[in-house]
Amino acid sequence: MPELTQDASHQTHDEVLTRPWHPGERQPLDALLEREWLVTNGLGGYASGTVSGAATRRYHGLLIAAHPVPLGRVMMVNHIWEYLRLPDYRTVPFGGEEKVDNQLHIHGAEHLVEFKLESGLPEWRYAVEGFELEKRVYFAYRHNTVYVRYRLGKGKGRARLKVKPSLHFRGHDDHVSTTLCAPTVLTAVEDRYELSCGSTFPTLRMALDGGGNDAFTIRGERISDVLYRVEESRGYEYKGALYAPGHFRLDLEPGQEATLVFSTEPWEHIRAVTPAEALRAELARRRRLVDQAAPAARSGFAAELVLAADQFIFTPVARVGDEARARAHGDESRSVIAGYHWFTDWGRDTMISLEGLTLTTGRHAEAGYILRTFAQHIKDGLIPNLFPEKDQEGLYHTADATLWFFHALKRYIDATDDRATLRMLLPKLRDVVAHHVRGTRFGIGVDPADGLLRQGAEGYQLTWMDAKVGDWVVTPRRGKAVEINALWYNALRILERWVREEDGEAAAGELAEHAETCRDSFNRRFWYEPGGYLYDVLDGPDGKNDPALRPNQVFTISLEHPILDRARWERVLTVVREKLLTPVGLRSLAPGHPDYKPKYFGDLRARDAAYHQGTVWGWLIGPFVDAWMKTYPEDRAGAAALLGGFRRHMGEACVGSISEIFDAQPPYTPRGCIAQAWSVAEVLRCLVKTAS
């Protein structure tokens, strides 16, 4: 058995998360700009930004509120400029940015002495001329209400805090060059302020909870040519304008707190819970999340991932039909955001993530809600590939999401023994298999000649390798894909068992025959002897078989019902380990292939050309760990060592979460979404699975 070792040269997890910047140390500006934070509200809304305070993405803001279609997620508060006036009347900026002599200057970078997460919530500590100012950001759970709390920790005398919100009402995915909404109307009633701009966007409500020692100065100001440098590097519009309606001010004594509130909720909802109560409630909720998780996930690295997992589970308020159908059945609707910032809920990602996000974390009821929510949308034997940002209806161009549904449901039933849900869904599952056997949309159907599942339609990418630019499908994989047949066989065996338990042996016989035919053909046809591994796709559009070495073959071992003959497991894993394994997941294509791309960068076309052509995917460590533990069941420690790179990664990109993808060569730079559901889910699941 080959030996796996873990690099022990990394910092401890606590050091990375709570002390990335020490007093007296000036970190390079890039370190402050490249590390990001994320807080979510359980509705799909969020707040996010860089540790520096500068906005570098179109998605960075203090309040991205989630609303029903056609609005979807809306940018309501982009940024806040912050200033501290000292007793000698000098004003020190510590939030925002400006260009001085053509050089970028991040206000507050020189004053930041600590950034950390407390129970997953971001906190900053600044030291300014003998004063210490603390800041934290949090949401009222399942409300579009965000709080920015300030506390003057120490200092001699009184200091004045001045905070200037800046706004650009738009869809969170819209370009930053989108025209500012006008005219903007500001309404003030006592200490409550409302900002509105016609009927297109919701009203923004603002307040400063400072014990009465506060004021708001109205001074409309347009801020032009705001630069979003990450958008520029990705080939998008990167300059835009913001509107600042005025500023809040508050005099603080040492030990005094003040909280800025932004919301699109009605005032009666905002006033029902004080900022302090909202913080206590949120911290208590997060403690419960950790307490109810699997015992191995209640401390350390795994506990951080339990909190990261919470960011992806949400109530899809944008689709009011889901909630209406769920309530009619005495149920609740739930789904999974595939990744932040730009993904919505995807069927494939949801089903792959379900075990790690919900079952490992003890959120069994929500797992059931998710499965039943997606079951409502089954059509023509398929679950949706994704739900677009501003649409009620899903898109169904996927060959694997529905097969992952069987896998997720099996794990849920094993964990809960919820036979009522199983009996309710069994007719739908039978219908799914029937559609696949006789053929359904997008060319998905069983080839009667060999019992293998084929898929493919011109202009569509139906597997998880789904990059497409205009009419260019980068990795089409039309034909009989290796993981699609592994998933198909697994689904058949799962359903065979359930049908046998519910209806007897005779009813399960046809499913067993389909499974046996598929397995026999698979092992006869998929083996690529010259390489000692499996073809990626058989019977492509040109009639040829594709010998590209990709990670998809790992599923032939990792799934509950492995389709690959046991005698070939070690050979496959040896090749995958040597060519595809990295500290942060598996490469999507082996080095040496003509299409291999070592880095994922550039504009959209360049990035998508590399998306599945070498780029490392974090979530693939999950099936590799499963396959490793099946093949070498005595090597639990070696399997656990495979997760070491993710510990180090938790202090970069989105602090406290795991990125979507990484470059294919050292230093394995994180790319794509800063926080990805299946990356977090699979690492967390495997941490618990490999715990000794």
N, C-alpha and C positions, 0 to 999 in steps of 0.2 A: 504493500500500500504506500503511495507517495506521501511524503510528509508535508504538512502545511504549517507555516510559522506565522506569528504575528509580530509586526514591527512595534517594538516597545519604546521607540524614541519620541513619542508624541507627548504633548502636554496632557495633564489630567483634564477630564471633562469640565470640572468646576472652574479651573483656570481659564479655559477657553471661553466659557460662557459669562463669567462674572468679572474677570479682570483682564480684558483684552487691551485696555489702555490704563497705564499706571500713572500716578501723580509724578510730575517732573519729567515725563518722557514725551517727546514730540513724535507722534507717529506720522509717517508719510500721508499726504492728503489722500492718496489712492486707498489706503487702508480704511479711512473713514467713509469714502464714497462707495466702496465695493461691498461693504457689509451692510446688510439691510435687515429690517425688522417687519413683522407682520402681526396684526391683531385682527380677529374676525368676530362676527356678531351672531353666527348661527343661522343667518338668513341668506348668506351669500355675499353680504356686504363686508367691508373691511377697512382698515387703515394700514398704511405702509409707507416706508420711506427709507432713507439711508441713515446710518448712525450719525453722520455729520449734520443732518438736518436739511441738507440740500436735496431737492427733487431732481432725480436724474431720469425718471421714466414717466410716461404719460399716466401711469397707474399710481404714482405716488401722491398720497393725499391723506388728510386726517379723517375725512368722512366720505367713503364711497358707499352710498345707500342703496339697498336692494328694494326694488318696487315691482309691481305687476307689469306684465307686458302691456303696452309696447315700450315702456321705459327701460325695464331691466335694471342693471346696476348703473348708478349715476354719480359722477364726480360732483360733490357739493362743496367741499372745503379742500383746496389744494395744498395750502401752505400757511404757516404763520411765521411772521417775523417777530423776534423777541428781543427786548432790551431791558437792561437793569440800570436804573438811575441811582447813583451812589449818593451818600449824604453830602458830598461836596459838589453835587449837581452834575458831575460827569456822567455821561450816558454810554454804557458798554453794550454793544450788540452781541448776542450769543445764539442767534438763529437767523438763517437766511444766508445769502451770498451776494457778492458783487464783484465786478472787475475793477482792479486798481492797476493802472499802467499796463493794461492788457493782460494782467495776470489774475487768475481766479482766486478770490479770497473767500473762504468759508468762515462766516462769523461764528465765533464760539469754539472753533477747533482748538485754539490755543488754551481755552478754559476748560475743556472737557477732561475730567479726571477719572471718570468711570462710566461705563455702560454695562448693564447687566440685565438679565431676565429674572424676575421673581415670579415663580409659578407660571412662567411663560409670558409674563407681561413686561414690556420694556421700561427701563428706568435709566435716566441720565443724571449725572452729578457734575455740576460745574463749580469751579472755584474762581471767584472774581474779586480781586482787591480785598481779600480778607473775608468776603462773604461766600457762603456756600448755598447754591440753589439746586434743588432736586426737581425732576420732572418725570411724570409717568403718564402713559396713555392706556385707556381701557374702554370697553363698551358695556352698556347694559345688555345682557344676553337676550337675543331675539328682539332687539329694538335697534332702530336706526338712530341711536343716540351714542355719541362718543364723548369721552371726558378727557381733558388734559389737565392734570393736577400739578400744581406748583407748590413747593414748600421751601421757605427760607430756613436753611438748617442752622446757620450761625452767622455772626457778623456783629460789628459794633454800630448800633444805631439802626435807623429805619432805611429801607431801600424801596424804590418804586419800580414795580413791574409794569412794563408796557408791552402789549401783545397786539399785533396787527394781522388779522386774518386776510388771506387773499383767495380769490374765488375764480372759477371758470366753470359754470354749469355746462355739462356735456355728458354724453355717454362715456363711461370709463374707458372704453376702447377707441373712442374717437381721437383723431389726431390733435395734437396740441395747437396746431394752427387754425383749428375751428374758430370761427368768429365768436367773439364774446356776445353773450346774450344781452340784449338791450331793448327797451330801457329797464334799468334795475330800480326797484322801489324799496326803500328802507322804511319800516314802520317801527316806532318805539312806543311801548306802553309800560310805564314804570321801569322795571329792570329787565324787561323782555324786549328782544329785538328780532324783527322778522325781515328777511330779504327775499324778494320775489321777482320773477321775470316772466310775466305772462302765464299762460296755462300749460306750456310745454313741460316745465320742470316743477318739482315740488317746492314748497316754501322752505327756506332754511331758517331755523329758529336758533337764536344765540342768547347766551346769558353767561354772566360771570358770578359765580358763587364765592363771595369773599367777605361775607359778614357785614355787608352794608358799606364798607369802606372802598367803594369802587365807582367807576364812571366810564361812560362810553363817549368818545369824541367823534362826531360825524365829519368825515373828510374824504369824499370820494376821490380815488386815485387810480389811474391806469398805469400798470407796470408792464412795459413793452420789452420785447426781445428776451424773454426768459428762455434760457438754454437748457435742454434736456439731453445730456450728453450720451446716455445709453441709447436713446432713440436715434441719435445721429449715427452711432456705431452700427445700428441694426438696419440702417438705410431708410428710416422713416422721417416724416416731418419732425423737426427738433427745435423750432422756435415758436413761441406763442406769447400771448398776453394774459395778464391776470388783472382782476379788479379788486381793490381794497376799499371797503365802504367806510373805514375809520379804524379806531383802535380802542381797546380796553386799557384802563390803567388801574393800579391798585397799590397802596402803600402797605408794605409787609414789615412786621417786626420779626426778629428771630424766633423760629418755632411756629410761625403762622402759616396757614395753608390757604390756597385759593384754587378754584377749579373752573376752567372754561368748558362750557357745554355747547355742543353743536348737535342739532337733531332735525329730522324731518317728521318727527312724531307730533301729535297734538300736544298743546301745553299741559293738558290735564295728565297725560302720560308722563311727560317730562317731570312735572312737579310731584308726581306720586311717589317718586323715589329720590332721595337726596343723593348727591354725588358720593358722599361717604357711605351711605347704605348700599349704593350700587357697587362700590369697590369691595365692601365686606361680602356682599352676596356673590360677586364674581370669584373672589379668592376662595370662598367656601365651596362654590361649585367646582372649582378646579381641584381642590383637595379631595372632594368626593370622587372625581374622575380617577385620581390616582389610587384612592383607597379601594375602589371597586374593580380595578384592573387585576389581571392575573398576578399572583404573589411575586413572580419574578420581574414584574414590571412596575413595582411600587417604589423603586428607588433608583438613583443614579441615571445613567444614560437612558435606560428603558423608560423611566418615569418622565423624562423630558420628551420622549417620543409619544407617550400617552397624551401629553398636552398638545404636542404638535398634531397628533391625529385628530384632535377635537376641531381643528381649524377647517377640516374638509367636510364634516358632517353638517348638513344644513336642511332647513325646511324650504322647499322651492316655492317661495312666495310669488315668483314671477309667473308661475303656471297655476292660475287659480283653479283650473279644472282638476288638477291633482288633489288639491286640498278638498274640493267639493266631493269628489268620488270617495276619498278616504273617509271623510266624515259620514257619508251616507252608509258606509260599512262599519261605523264605529271604530275607525282606524285613524292613523295619522300618516301624513306624507313626509318622507325623508329622501334625501339623495346625497350624492358625494360630488363636491367640486373636484375635478381632476387635478387642477393645479392653479396656483396663483402666479401671475395675476390674470391671465387672459382666457383660461379654459372655463367652460361651463361643466355640467355633469355629462360624462360619457359612459355609455353602457359597459364597455370593456373595462375601463379603468375602475369603475365602481365595483364590478364583480371580482376583479383581481384583488382589489383593496379591502373588500368587505371583511374578510377574516381578521386581518391585522387591525383595521380601524375600529371594528365593533366587537368581535368575539374575544379577541385578546384583551380588550379593554373593559370587558364586562358589560357592554352596551347591547345586550341581546335583543331587547325590545326594539331598539332602533334598527338593528339588522333586519328584523322582520318587517318593519315599516318600509325599509329600502327595497327589499325583495318584492313586497306586494305592490309598491309604487311602480316599479318597472314592469311587473306582470300585467298591470293595467294597460300597458302600451304594446303588448305583443301583437304583431300584425304579420300575416303571411309567414308565420313561423320564425319571426325575428324580433328581438328587442332593439330599441333604438341604438344607433351608434353614438349619437349625441343629441342634445337639445340646444339649438342655436340660442344666442344671447337674448334675442327679443322676439321669440316665437313660442307659441303654445305647443306646436307639433314637433316631434322628433324626426331625425333623418336616419334612415335604416341601412345605409350602405356599409354593412359589416358582415363578415363571415364567421367571426370568432366570438363576438360579444355574447351571443345567445348560448354558445357552448360553455362559456365561462359562467353563465347563469346557473347551469347545472352544478358546476363545481362549487359555486358560492352557496347555493341552496343546500347541497350535501353537507358542507361544513356547518351551516346553520342548524340543520336538523340533528346532526351529530351532537352539537353543543346544547341544544334546547329540547330535543324530542318533541318539537311542535308539530304533532301529527295533523292538527286541524289545518294549519297552513299547507302542509304537504298534500292533504286530500283536496283542498281547494285548488291547488295549482296542478295536480296530476293530469287533469284533462288538457290543460294548456301544454304541458310537457309532451304528452303523447302527440298533440297536434304539431308541435315543433318538429318532432322526429318524422312525422308523416310528411310534412312539407319538405324536409331535407331529403327524404328517400325519393319522393317523386319529382323534386326540383322546385325551387322557389325563385325569388328575385335575384338579380345580379349574377345569374349563372351558378348559383349555389345549389348543388344537388349531388346525389350519389351516382357514380358511374356504374351501371349494372354489369359492366364487363369485369370489374375487379372489386367492387364494393367500397372503393375509396371515395372520399368526399372531394369534389372539385369546386372551384369557384373562379369568378372572373367576369368582368364586364368592361368594355372599352371605356376609358376615361375615369375609372374608379379604382381606388386602392382599398381592398376589403379586409386586409389583415392589419395587425398592429403596426406594421411598418408602413405608415399611411401618409407619407409626405407627398404633396402635390403642389406644383407651381403652375398656375394657369391650366393649360391642357397637358402639361408634362407630369405624368405619374412616375416618380423617381424610382421606386422599387415596386413594379407592378405585381410580380409574383403570381400571375394568373396560372391556373392549373391545379395540381394537387400539392398543397403546401404541407410541410412536415408537421408543423404544430397544429394545423387545422385537423389533420387526421388523428393526431394524438388526442386532441380535445373531443373529437367526434366519437372515438372509441371509448373514452372515459365517460362521456355523456350516455352512450348506449348502455354501458355496464351499470352506471348509477341508476338509470331508469329501469333497467331490467330487474334490479334488486327491489326497487320500490313497487313495481307492478307485481312481482312475485309475492311480496308481503301483503299487498292489498287484494290481489285478484287470483293468485295461485300460479302454479307452474305453467299451465297451458298458455295463459295470457302473456307470459314473459318469453315464450319460446321464440317468437319472430325476432324480438330484440336480440336475443342471444345469437341467433343465426347471422344477423347483420354484423354483430360485433366480431364473431369468429371469422367471417369472410374478410372484414376490414383488416383484422390483425394478421391473418395469413398473407394477404396481398401486401400489406405494409412491409413485413419482414422479408418478403421475397423481392420486393421491388425497390425499397428505399436505401438499401445498403450500398455505399460507395466504397468499394474495396480498395481502390488505389489510395484513398486518403484515410481509411480506417474510421470513417464517420458516415453520416447520413446525407443524402441529397437534400437540398433545401426545398426544391419544387420538382415534381415530376410532370411530364406531359405539358410543357409550356406551350405558348402560342405557336412556336416553331416546331413543336413536337419533341423537343429535346428536354433532357433532365438537367437541372441546375446544380452543379457541385460546389457552389459558393459555400464557404465555411461560415455559418452564422449560428447564433445561440439558440435558434428556434428548436433545434433537436433535443435540447435539455428537457423539454416537456415530455418527451417520449419515455423518460425515466421518472420525472418528478411527480407527475399526477398520480392520484390515488390508484388508478388502474393503468399501469404503464403498458404501452403498446409494444415497446421494443423488447426483444428476447433478452433475458437476463445475461446471457453469455456475452453480449456486446456492450454492456453498460460501462465496464472499465475502459474499454478502448475509446468510446465516445468521450467520457469524462477526461481522459488523459489528453486528448486533442483539444478539447474545449479549455481545459486548464492551461495548457501551454500556449495557446494562440489567442484566447479571448478573455481570460480572467485578468482583472485589475483589482486594486484595492477598493474600488468604488463601484463594482458591478462588472458586467460583461460587455465586451466590444460587440457591436452589431455586425461587424464584418472583419475577417481576419486580415492582418497586415500581409501585404504581398499580392492581394487581389487588385486588378487594374482599377477598380472603382473605389479603393480604400482611401479615406480622407482622415488624416490624423487630428485635424482641428475643426471645430464647429464655430465659425465666425463669419462676419461680412453681412451683406444684404440678404434679403429673403431667399433669393435664388441660390446663393452660395451656401447659406445655412441648410436649406432643405436638401441640397445635393449631398451634404455630409450627415444629415439627420440619422440615417440608418446605414451609413456606409463606413462604419468604423466607430462612430460616436458611442461612448459608453453609456449604458442605461443602468441606473442604480437599482431599479426594481428587479432586474434579472438575477441579482444575488439571491433572491428568495428561492426560485426554482433550482438554482445551482446548489444551494445548501440542502434542499430537499433531496436532490439527486445524489449528492455526496453522502448524506446520512443513510440513504437506502443502500448505496453501494458499499459504504464503509461504516456500518452501524456502531462499531466500537470507537469511532473517532469523533466523539462529540466535541472535544477540545479543538480539534482541527477545524471543524465546521464553525465553531464560535470565533476562531481566529480570522475567518473570512470577513467578519464584520468590523474589524479594527479600523479600517480606513474611514468608516462613517463616523466614528467617534471624533476623529480629527476634523472632519468636514463640518461638524456641528458649529464650529466657531467661525466659519466663513460663509460667504453668500448670504442666505437668510439665517441669521443666528438662531439656533434652536430648531432648525428644520433641515430637510434634505432636498437637494436640488433634483431637477428632472434628469439631466444628462451631464456628461463630463467629456472633455477632450479625451482622445484615445491614447495619448502618450503623456508621460510625466511633464508637468506636475499635475495632470488630470484636472485642469481648470474647470470649475463648475459652470454650466451653461443652461440655457433654456429657462424654464420656470424656476423661480427661487425656492419654491416649496411645492412638492409634487406628492399627491396622495399615495400612489402605489409605491413610491420610493420609501416614504415613511412607514407605510403599512407592512411592507415585506421585511424591512430591517427590524421593525418592532416584533413582528411575528417570529422571525428567526432568532432574535435575542431570547425570547421566552422559550422557544423550542430547544435551543442549545444550552440553556441554563443548567448547570449541574446541580 
